[in-house]
Every structure is written in C-alpha cells, then in structure tokens.
C-alpha cells in the first residue's frame, strides 16, 4: 500500500517538475538579490533536485538555510531545516532527520507562529508514520497540529493532518475513525480542488475502500476520481488503458485471484450506474484475461465494454476497444472478424477526428476574434503613439532652444546618463559572471560525484577479485581516480573556481594514500616543504597523478617488514619554475624497479605526464629512491 502511494506521488511530482525548467531557475537565481524571495527560490530549486540528485538537493537547502539566517528570516530557516530533515529521512539517517526536525520546532516555538508550529507538528506526525513507526506519537502530533490550525482558523491547511491521522487509524484497525478523517480531508480539499491535494485524498479514499472490500463506496468514489483525473487529461493517449493503477493489484499476473475481483468490481459499477468506472474496469479485465491466455474471454469482455459505451460521450473508449478487438482477432487467426472490427474502428476514429477538428476550428475562431481585438488595440496604440511622437517632437524643439542657453547643464545630464548606462552594463556582466560561476560550481560537484561513483565501483569490484596482482592494480586505479576527485572536491563551493592551493591538496592526497595502504604514521613519517602556490586545474591534475604514483611507490616498496622511515615531499618555486622532489630513506632500487626498459605502468604514466607538462624528470634509485621534476615557465 505504501509503495503504491509513493509511486503515485512521484508521478505527480514528475509532472510538476516539467512545468519549471531547472536551468531557468538557476538563471533567475544568478540574477536575484539576497532577500526572502531568494531564500524561497533556493528552496524551490532544492525541491526540484530531490528526485534528480540528492546531494544537490541538500546543497541548495543548506544555501537557503544560510541565507535565511544571514537576513534573519526565521520562516525561511524553518522550511529549509525541514527540507534538510526530509533528505536525511529519505537516506535512512533517522537520527539526523529527527535532529533537524527538532531545530525547526524550536524556532517555530520561539516565534510563537501558529502556522509554522502546525507545519512542524504535522511533519513530526509524518516522521513517526514513515521514518520511525510509532502510531501513538504520530496521532499525538497530528492532533496537536489540528488543534493549532483550528484555533488559527487555518481551515484548508488541516487536510494534510486529517489525511495523515486517518491513514494511521486505518493501520491500527480503527476503520471508522480512519474513514471519518479521510472524508474530512476530502471535504476540505474539494473546496479548491487543487490536483496535488484533492487528487491524493481521493486516491487514498478509494484505496482504503478497495482494501476493506467496501465495494459500493469504492465504486462511487472511483467514478468521481476518474472524472476528476480526466478534467486535466483530455488529450491522453488513446492507445493506452486509462489509469490502470486505479485497481491496486500488486501482481496482475495472478489471474486466478485478480479476474474474479475485477468481475465483481464491474458488476458493482454497473449496479451503481458508474459508466466511466465500468468501462475502465472492463478494459482492465480484458487485458488481464488476455495475458492469462483466456483470449476468447478477453475479446468477449471488450465487446461487452462496447455495448456499455453507446453514446458519443464514450467515442474515445469505443475507438480503443474496436482497435484492440481487431488486433486480437488478427492474432487468433479470425481475419474476417478482425477486418470487420477494424472498419468499425476507422469509422469511430474518423468521428473522433471530426470532433477534434470541430473543437480545433472553434478554438481557431476564438483565437481569430482575439487576434482581431489585439489588432484593434495595436491600431489604437499606434495612433496614441503618433500623438505622443508629435508631442515629443515639440518638446525636443523646445528643448533644443533651451540647450543653447543651458549647454553646460545638458553636458552634465549626458554624463549622468552615460554613467547610469555603464552601471547597468556592469550589473549585467556581474550577473552573467555569477551565473557562470554557479554553473561551473555545479559542474565540479557533478564531476566529483561521478569520480566517486567510479571509485566505489572499483572498490566493489575488488571484493570479487582473488588474484593479488589484479587486486593491486584495481587499488592503484582507485587511488588515481581519488586523486582527481580531490581536485574537483576542493574547487566545489570555493570562490576561486580555477585555482587550488597545492599544500592543501597534498595534505588531502597523502591522508588518502596512507589510509588506502594502511600505513601507520608513527612508523612512516611524511615530511613536507611546500610553498604557498596556487595552480590551475590543467596543471594540478597531471601533477596530482605524478604525486600519487611517487608517494604510492614509496609507501608500497620503501619500508618492508615494518621498517621505519621518512617520505619527503618538496614543492618549491624557483624563479619562473616549479620544482617537485619526492624521496625516501627506504631500501632503494633493489625493491623498487629495474632499468628503464622494464618500467611499470605507473612509471610510464609519470613520464607521460612529465612530457605533457614539458617538465624535466630525474629519478635516482640508490642509495634510496628520489625523484625530481622541474616544470618550466610557471610564473604567477
């Protein structure tokens, strides 16, 4: 049951997400001011990201929270906190979810704001319904929310808490109380019939009646639900069955159980004279029968559906049924019946097209009349503009005469105007730069995420590899991916999106490698001498991979049998060059590698990246291994 409602809500959310393009929202964000509107915009973007990228969703919720705190906007803080809380809930982090929910409640209590308090209590009810199943606690918080909303005369906002409490009553077997609450939620949402609200409550109502086997009530509200959905779905796909999720079968392939229930539902709908629900049920029944191999029964069911849909109101249903019967007869080898029903389908299809054309013509007529009115308004506007133009010409003639007297004042006016124009252009340029920085920040974030996914896949693959050499190669590959991921992680969220401090990067990289090779820092010491140098990403990626290989080789080979020692890394600026030195006091070349003709993949990669950087590379293997790399022409 819970799975079905989630799928339905996700479909609704997906439909709404199409209404506003994320790129457009990000462009608006880049040009917006730091005010309450931007807090809400950040929260909207976060909500859009919920089903796309959980990390991005949390990032924008946190930005919304930070801005709300900065401009002292408590309402924005509360909703941002609940957005972060919901993200932790979806990730299964219940303790963190509860922590942020409590923070939101503390703020609402400090404000003593009834609406916000009710929202927080309702969220607590949902938390104890979905995240931590505590029925008594859930009902308690839903009750608190309802009490506050009644006192504040917030009638419409009560529907969500009535629905939540009603669902909890149903789970506890208190069906009468559950039905009363859900019907009250329906009564409230019916006053506005907002699709996201009224549709959800209707859906839950018929679902509950279906589960309880209360078929008359189920039939009544199914008809209402179908009619409501059709109001916003007039151009639906005529070749697909309409809203099949209506019947809530977890597994329609179990025909022995599904078919009798569907046949009973059809009888109930017909008894209650619910035409749309009857046709929908017959169509679904025929589909289940056909899949179960009961082909004759399926065709007979569709013929029964056609008999139940004689009027023009149901032409679309007739079109679907005739076409499907024709195909089914063709598949069963009854070509004469297939041809007969295909002709029926074409006749109905043409009638539907005629109706569509009439509707289209009527729509065009409305557009034509509208265009005529707009043309008349345009003509009137032109005449008015002509009069204004004459007045403007007279004004400028007077102004020119005046300019001969006040030339100095005119020059000052032109100067001010020029400065204003320049300020506007500067603002446009700044907004464009901010937008590009935001998008570049997001790109670094996504690249970092993708590299981490690759690292996780390599780590997962290593668990199925038994060959030590292959396992070592996988580990080395994962370290190389991590070295690149660290660069994008450093750039993400920084003001400078193109340069990174080499010292900070070396610290993170060395920590990662010591952890990867399980090296005790009390046994092997890392000594660094690093100047404060900011490098572009194009330089740092190959340099980072070279560092990764050199430090990895030292950690793997220089100190066998728990030998103690030092690994020294020097990165210095010498005039216009950057010098990198990596050496150790380990056992030397007898453990490391042979001559150049027998280089490892890692050594080949070091030489290739050194060549890419146009750097000189010198490696010595005795008495211990040392490497020196000089990158030319790197002046700031």
N, C-alpha and C positions, 0 to 999 in steps of 0.2 A: 504493500500500500504506500509506504513512504517513498519507495523507488518511483512509483508512478507519478506522484505529485511533483517530485523533483524534476522528472523528465518534462512534465507539462510546463513547469515554471521556467525551465531552461529554454524551452521553445519560445515562450513569451518574451523572455529576456533577449533571446537571439533576434526576434523580430524588432524589438525596440532598439537594439544596438545598431541596426541598419539605418535607423532614422537619422542618426547623427554620426558623421564620419570622424574617427579619432584624429586623423590628420588635421581636419578643420578645427577641432577643439584645441589641438596643440598650437595651431597658428594663432587662434584667439588668445590662448594663454600667453604666448610670447609677447603680445601687444597689450596685455591687460595690466592694470595698476595693482599694487599690493593693497587690496581692500577686501571687504567682506565678499564682494562678488567673485574675486579671485579664489578665496577660500572655498566657495561653493563650486567653482569651476574645477579646481583641483580635485575636489571630492567626486564630481561627475566623471572626470577622466579616470580616476581610480576605480569607480564602479564599472566603467566600460571595460577596464582591463581585467576584471575579476575572472572571466572565463577564457581570457587570452593568455595572460602572463601574470601569475600570482605575485612574483617579485615586483613587477612594475606597478601592480595594483597597490601593494603595501608601500612602495616608494611614494606614490602620489598622495596616499592617505597621510603619510608622515609629513610630507611637504605641506599639506593642508593644515595639519595639526600645528606645525611650527609657525606658519604664517598667522594662524588664529591666535596663538599665544603671543606673537610679536605685536599684533594690533589690538590685543585684549578683546577678543571676540569669543566669549565663552560658549555660545551656541555652536559655533564652528568647531571648537575644541571637542565638544561632546559628540557630535556626529562623526568627526574624524576618529575619535577614540573607539566608537562603536564599529566603524569600518575596519580599523586595525583588529579589533576583537573578533569580528566575523572572519577575517582572514586566518587568524590563529585557529578558530574553530574548524574551518574547512581543512586546515592542515593537521587536525587532530591534536593540537597543542592546547589541551583543555585548561591547564594551569595559567598559561599566558593569556588565554582568552578571558578567563574569569578575572584576572588582574586588571586588564584594560576596561572591562565592563564595570568593575568597582570604581575605577578612576572616574569614568563618565558619570556614575551615580553620585559620587562625592561632589563633583562640580555642579550637577543639577540640584542637589540638596543645598549647596552653598548659595545658589542663585534663587532658590525657592520658586522655581518656574514650573507651574503645573504641567504644561505641555511636555517639557523636557523630562520632568520626573516620570510622567506616564510612559513616555517612549522608553526610558531606561528600564522601568519595571516590566514593560512588555518584552523588552529584549532579554531580561532575566528569565521571564517565563519561557521564551523560545530556547534559551540556553539549557534550562533544565528539562526541556522536552526533547531536544535533538542532540546536544553535546553530552550532557550527563543526565541520564533518565531518572528524574526524581519527581514523580507525579504530584505529590503533596506540595513541594516547593514551586513547581510550575503553576499550579492552580492558585497558590497563595499570591504570587507576583502578578498573575493575570487579574486577580481580584483587586489588588492594590491599584493597578493601572486603571481599571474600570471605575473604581471609586473616585479617583482624582479627576478623570475625564468627565464624569457626571457632574461633579461639583463645579468644574470649569465650563460646563455646557459645551464641551468638545464632542458633539454627538457623532459626527462622521468618523472621527479617529478611533471610535470604540470598536469598529467592526473587526479589526485585526485581533484584538484581545478576546472578543467573543468567539471568534473562529478558533483561536489557539486553545482557549479553555474548553470549548465544545469538543475539539479533537481529543483532548486529554480525557474528558469524561467518557468518550466512546472507547478509548483504550482501557479504561478501568471498568468497562461493562455497564456504565451508568447511561444507558442509551437515551432515556427520556430527557435527561439534563443536557446531554450532548446535542440532541436534535433541537431542543429549545434554543441553545446558544448559537448553533449554526444558522437556524432560521432567523434569529435576531440579526446576525451578521448580514444575512441576505437582505433583510428588510432595510437595513441601513444603507448598504451599497446600491440597492435598487433606486434610491433617491437620485443618484447621479449616473449610475450605470457606466462607470469607468471600467474599461475592459480588463485592466490588470487587477481590479478589485472584485467587481461583480462576477466576472468570469471564473475567477479562482474559487469564490464561495459556492457558486452553482456547481462547479466541478466536484468540490468536496461533498456537497449535499447528495448528488446522485451517486457518488462513490460509496458513501455510507449506506444509503438505501440499498444499493446493489449488494454490499457485503452482508447486510442484515436480511436480505431476501424480501424486503417490503416493496413488492413489485408495482403496486398501484402508484405509490408515491414516486418510485423510481421512474415509472412511465411518464407521469405528469411533468416532472422536472427535466427529464430527458428532452421532451418536446420543447420546453422553454429554453433549454441550453442550446439545442440545435438552431432554433430560430435566432437566438442572440448571436451565436457564432456566425451565422450566415449574413447577418447585417454588415459585418465587416469583411466578408469573404465572398462578395458577389461574383468575382471573376476567378473562382477556384478552378483547378484543373479538372475538366470533366471526365478524364480517363481514370482518375483515382477514386477509391472509395472515400466517402466523406467522414473524416474524424473517427478513424477506427479505434482509437484509444478509448472511446466512449464506453466500451463494454468491459474494460479492465481485466481481460483474460491474460494471466501471466504466460500461458503457453497454449496458443490456439491450435497447435498440432495435436493436442489430446482431444481428438474429435468426439470420442465416446462420451466425454463429460460436457464438452462445450456445446455440441449440437442440441441436446435436449434443453439446456438452459436458454439458448438462443430461440428455440421454437416456442418456449414458454413466454419469453420476452415479447416475441412477435404477437402472440395471442393477447397478451396484456395491452400492448399498444393499440391493437385493433379494437379491443373492447372499449378502450378509453377514447377511441377516435383520434389518436395522435398520428396524423398522416406522415409527417416528416420522420418521426422516430420509427414508425413501422417500415418505411422504405429503407431507411438506413440499416435497420436490423435485418431485413430480408437480404439486402445486398451483402452484408457481412456474413450471414448464414450461408448464402450461396458460395461465397469464397471459401469458407471453412469446409463445406461439403466437397467442393471441387478438389481442394488439396488433400482431402481424406480419401479420394478415389471414388466418391459417390457422385459420379458425373451426371447421371440421369436426374438424381435428386437436386443437384445444383441448378441444372437448366430449368427444372420444374419450379424451383424456388424463384428464379428470376422472372419466369413467365407469370408467376403469382404476383410478383412485385409490379410488373407492368399493368396487370389488371387492377392493382390498388392505386395506380397513378394515372388516371384517365384525363385529368384536366390539364389545361395549358399551364397551370402553375407548376406542374411537375415535368415539363418538357425536357429539362436537363437530365432528370432521372431516367426518363424513357430513352433518351439518346444513349446514356451509359449502358442501360440494360440491353437494348437491342444490339448494340455493337458487341457486347460481351457474349450474348447468346449466339450471335453469328460466328464468332471466333470459336466458341466451344463446340458448336455443331460441326464446324470445319475440322476441328481436332479429332472429333469422334467419328468422322467419315460420313456424316449426313450432309452432303453438299447441297442437296435441294433445299433443306431447311436452313442451312447457312446462308444460301443466296436469298431466300425469302426474307429472313430477318435482317440481312444486310440492306435490302431495299427499304425495309421499314426504318432502319437506322438512318439511311440517307434522307428519307422523307422528313423525319423528325429533325435531323441535323440541319436541313435546309430551312425548316420552320424556325429553329433556334437562331440561325443566321439572319433570317428576316427580322426576327425580334431584335437581335443585336443591332442590325442595320437601322431599324426604326429608332432604337434608343440613341444610336450614334447620330442619326440625322437630327433628332430632337436636341441632342447636345450641341451639334454644329449650329442649329438655329439660335440656341441660347448664346453661343459664342459670337454669332454674326450680329445679333442685337447688341450684345455687349461691345463688340468692336465698333458698331455704328455710334453708340453713345460715347465711346472713347474718342472716336474721330471728331465728333461734335465738340467734345471738351477740348481736344487738341486745337481745333479751329478757333474756339473762343480764347484759348490760351495764347495762340499766335497773335490774334487781334489785340489782346491785352498787352502782349509783349511789344507789339508795334507801337502802341501808345506810349508804353514805358520808354521805348527807344527814342521817340521824338522828345519826350521829356528829358531823357538823359542827354541827347544832343544839345538841347537848350541849356541844360545845366553845365555841360562841358564848355560851351561857348562862353557862358558867364564866367566859368572858372578860368578859362584861358585869359580873359581880360583881367581877371583878378591876379593871375600869376605874374603879369607884367609888373604889378605893384609889390607882390609878396613872393618874389623869386626865392629869397632865402628860406622862407617857410616851406615852400614846395620841395626844395632840396632836402630839408630835414625830414619831411614826410616820406620822400622816396627812400631815404636812408633807413628809416624805421621799418618801412615795408620790406626792404631788402633783407634786413636783419631777421624779421619775422619769417620770411620765406626760407632763409638759411636755417633758422631754428627748426622749422617744420621738416626740412630735408634731413637735418641731423637726427631728429627724432625717428624718422622713417628708417634711416640707416642703422641707428641703435637698435630699433625693434627687430630689424632683419637679422642683425648680428646675434641678438638674444635668442631669436627663433632657431638660427643655425646652431648656436651653442647647445640649446636644449636638445635638438635632434641629434647632434654629434654625441652628446652625453648619453642619449638613449642607445645609439649605435654601439658605443663602448660597452654599455651594460649588456646588450644582447650578445655581442661577440664574447664577452666574459662568460655569460651563461652557456653559450654554445661550446666554448672550450672546456668548461667544467663538465658539461654533458659527455664530451669525448673522453675526458679523464675518467669519469665514472664508468663509462662503458669499458675502457681499458682495464680498470680495476676489477670490474665484474668478470671480464673475460679471463683475467689472470687466475681466478679461482678454479677454472676448469682446465688449466694447463699444468702438466706434471713435469715436462721437460725443463730442467733448471736453466739451460741457456735461453730457451724461448721465454721462460718466465722473467729472466733478467732483461731480455730485450723489451718485453711489454712494460716493465717497470721504468726502464730508461725512456721509452716513448712517452709514458705518462708524465715523467718529470719534465720532459721537453715541452709538452703541452701546458703544464702548470707554469713553466717559466714565462710563456707568452700570456697566459691568463692573468698572471700577476700584473703585467703591464697595463692591460685594459682595466683591471680592478683599481689600480692606482689612478688612472685617468678619470674613472667614473665618479661623478659628483664633485670634481675639482673645478676651480675657476679657470686654471690653465689646462686646456684640453689637448695640448700638443706636446708638452714637455714634462719630464719626470726627473725627480732628484735621484741620482744614481745610488747615493748612500742608502736611502730608504728602500730602494728596490733590492739592493744587495742584502740588506738585513732580512727582508721577507723571503728572498730566494734561498739564502743559507739556512734559515729556520726550516723551510720546507724540505730541503735536501737532507739535513741532519735527521729530521723526523722520518723521511722516506727510508733511509738506510739504517735507522735505529741506532744512531751513533750517540754515545754518552759524551756530553760536552765536558765532563770532568776528565775524560780520557783524551779526547781530541779537541784542541782549542782553536778557535777561529780568530785570527788577528787581522784587523782591517785598518788600512790607512787610505782614507778616501777623501778627496777634495769635494767641496760643495759644487757639483757640476749638474746642470740641467741639460738633458739630451732629448732630441726628437725621437718619436716612436720608431721612425725608419732606421735610426742608428741603434736604438736600445734593443730592438728585437733580435738582430743578429748578435749584438754584443752580449745580450742576456743568454742566448743559446750557447755562445762560447763559454761564458762563465759557468753555466750549468754543466757542460761537459768537463771542464777543467776541475771544478770542485768535486763533481761526482767521481772522477777518476782518482782523486786524492783520497776521498772517503772510502772508496771501494778497495783500493790496492795498496795505499802507502803504509797502513798500520795494521798488518795481520797479527793474529794471535794476541789480541787485546793490547797491542803495543801503544804506548802513549806518544803524543807528538803534537805538532802545530801545523795548521794550514794558514798561510799568509796571503792576503789579497790586497794589492795596492792599485789604486786608480788615481792618477795624478794628471794635472795639466802642466805640460811643458811647452811654454810659448804657444804656438798655434796647434800643437799636437796633444793628443790624449794617450797616456801610457797605461797599459794594464799589465800587471805582473801577478802571477799565481804560482806559489811554490810551497813545498812542504819539506819537512826533515824526516821523511819516511825511508823506506828500504830501497828506493831507487828503481832503475830501469830493469833490473832483473825480474821485477814483479810486474812493471807497467806494460811495456810493449816492446816489440823488436824494432828493426830498422824501418825506413820509410816504405820499403816495398811490401811490408806486411802490416800496413796501417789498418786500424779498426774503422768501423763505420763512424764512430764518434770523432776520431781524428780526421777522417776525410771531411766530415761536416765542419770541423773547426777551420780547416784550411780553406774550404769553400767560402765560409762566411768572412774569413780574413781577406780573401780575394775580393769579395763583394764590397767590403769596407775600404779596399785599396790600402790595406794595412800591411806592415811587415811583421812576420811571425818568426819567433826564435824559440825553440824548445830544447832543453838540455835534460839528459836522463841520469847524469852522475854528478856528485855523489847522491843527490836526490833529484826529484823531478822539479823543473822550474820552467815556466812559460812566460814569454814577454811579447806583448802585442803593442805596436805603435800605430795609432790611427792619425793620419795627417790632416792638416787644414781644418781643424775643429775649433777655430777661434770663435768666441761668442759674438 
